Structure formats: C-alpha cells, structure tokens
Amino acid sequence: MPSTLDRTDRALLAALQDNARLTVSELADQVALTTSPCWRRVKLLEDNGYITGYQAILSPKSLGFGVTAFVSIMMDSHTKEIALAFEKRLLEIPEIVACHNISGRYDFLLEILARDLESFGEFTREVLQRLPGVKEIYSSFSYKAVKERRVIPVSEKHI
C-alpha cells in the first residue's frame, strides 16, 4: 500500500503531521493544489488508513505529571485468555499512555505518567501488580525526553 503514495500525498501527510490545524486552504497552498482536490486527497488518505486521527499534543509537565516511567512486564502465563484480559484492562487505565507487546525477556513495555515517585509507587502497588497474569515488574524512569514527538517518516526514501 505505501507505494501508492505520490509526492503530493507525502507532502500532505508531512504538513498535517507538522500542524493538523491547517485549514484546507492553507494545506492546499503548501502542497500546490486547489482546495477541492486537496480536500479529496486528504479524505482518501483518511479512508485508506494513512491518517487515523487528529489530536493535540499536550504537555505532561504542565498538567502536573512530573514522572515518566517505562515499565517492563513479564507475564506468568502466556495463554490467549490471560493476554486478552491483561490488554483489555490496560486500555482502561489512563496513566498508561503507551503499551507495546515486545520480544525478549519481558512481554510488555508500558509508558506511564505519574505526578511524582510516591504516586507512581502507589500506582504500581494498587494497579500494576493487580493486572491479570503479571509475574514481574521492572521500572525505569526518564530523566528527560530527548525526542518526545512521534513523527512518522513519510519521505520517499523511507517508504
């Protein structure tokens, strides 16, 4: 599917990824289209799953989250039922802002926001340790974010 993107599609994706608040007119100007074809192309990119949504990028620090933790989880069972129960429960916990099922010693890597270390400790005891199938928890803490913004490469050399 990525090979169907032309230069204009890539330019649209890059522009929207940089600033999703652009009007169709501003976006059209950036990619050298008129507004109607620009709108149709963006709609097609959405319909084909290249654009899956739009959201504001919030500042955890400004919102009172002083701790970012990366938590590795080892499961005590690898049955489908336990995995589904674990994943379903994760989706309900707002402090867990990202989760990946990973290879290696641990099964899952979570990114978690907490107000401070004390509240993170309480969260670990009261929430993480009670998740279905959890055997081991290993936590690391971020000193600072070096590259926070998740920007997907859209240039022709990347896809």
N, C-alpha and C positions, 0 to 999 in steps of 0.2 A: 504493500500500500504506500509506503513513503516515496517510492519512485514516481508516483503520480503528482507529486508536488512540483509546481514550476517555480520560477524565480519570484513571481508576484505572490504566490501562496506563501512562500518562505518569508517574504518581506512583510506580508500581513501578520503572520504568526509572530515574527520578531517585534513588530511595532506594538501589537496587542499585549505581548508578554512584557514589554517595557512599560506600557501605560494602557491598561484596559479601559480607561475612562475617555479615550479619544472618541470624538464624535465620528460618525461615518464620513462626514465631510473632511475632517482633519486626517482621518485614516486614508481616505482616497487621495488626498493631496500628497501624503507621504509616499504612497506607492504608485503614483502617476496613473490613477484611474478616475473615472467619474463616479459619482456616488452610487448610482444604481448597480453597476457591475461590481463595485466594491462590496456593497451590502450582500449581493447574491453570492459572491465568493466566500465571505465570512460565514454566511448561513450554511453553505456547502461544507466548509471546514468544520463547523459545529455538527452538522448532520452526519458527517463521516467520522466523527470521534477525535479529530485532531485537537479541537478545543472542547474541553469537558466542563468548563465553568469559568466564572469570574469571581474574584474575591479581593478584598482589601488586605494589604499586608499590615498587620498590627505589631506594635512594639510590646513584647512581653515585659520588658523592664518598666515601661510607662504604666502598664497595667498591674504592676506590683509583683511580678514573677521574677525573683532575684536568682533563682536556681534553675539551671537546665541540667537534667541528668540523662545519661544514656544507660539503660538498664538491660542487661542480658538475662534472659530467662531460659532455664533448662527445664524441660518437661519430664515428669516421672513416667509418663505413658505417651505413646505415640498413636493411640487409636484415633480413628476418624471422629468419633463422638466427643472425646476429650478435646481434640483440636478445635472442633466446631464450637463447643461450649466456651472454650478459652477465647477464641476470636470474637464470638458474639458478645461476650462480656466486655472485652477491650473496647469495642465500638461504643459502649455506653459510658465510658469514663473520659470526661473532657480534659483532664490533666494529661492524658496520653495523647500527644499531638501527632505522633507518627509511630508506626509499627511495621517491622519487616520480619518475615519468616526467613531465616538465614541458614546457611550451611556452617559446618564447623561444630565446635564443642557445644555451643548454645543453639537453641531452636528459634528464639525470637529476640529482636533488638528493638527496644522501645525508646522513644524520646519523650521525656516527661518534664513538665513545668511545675515548679513549686514556689511558694512565696519565699521560703528560707529553708535551711537544712533541717530545722526542727519539724517543720510541716512535711518535708519530704520523708523524714524518718517515720512520722505518724502515718503518712500515706502508704509507705512500704509495709508497715505492720498491719494496718487496717484494711488495705485494699489489695496490694500486690500479692502478699502471702496467702490471701484467701481466694485467689483466682483458681479456677479448676485446673488440676494437673500440674501445678507448679512444684518443682523439686528444688531448684536452686535459683537464687537471685544474686547477680553481681552488678554493682553500680559504679559508674564513673561520672565525674562532674566536669562541666565545661568551665574553663577559666574565662574564656572569651570566645565569641563567634568570629571566626576569621572570614568565612563565606556563608552568610545566612540565607541569602535569597536563592531559591531554587529556580534556575533558568535553564530550560531545555535547549540544547544546541539545535538550531534549525538551518544552519548554512548547508549548502550543497555538499561540502566536504565531510560533513558529519552524518548526513542521512542519504 
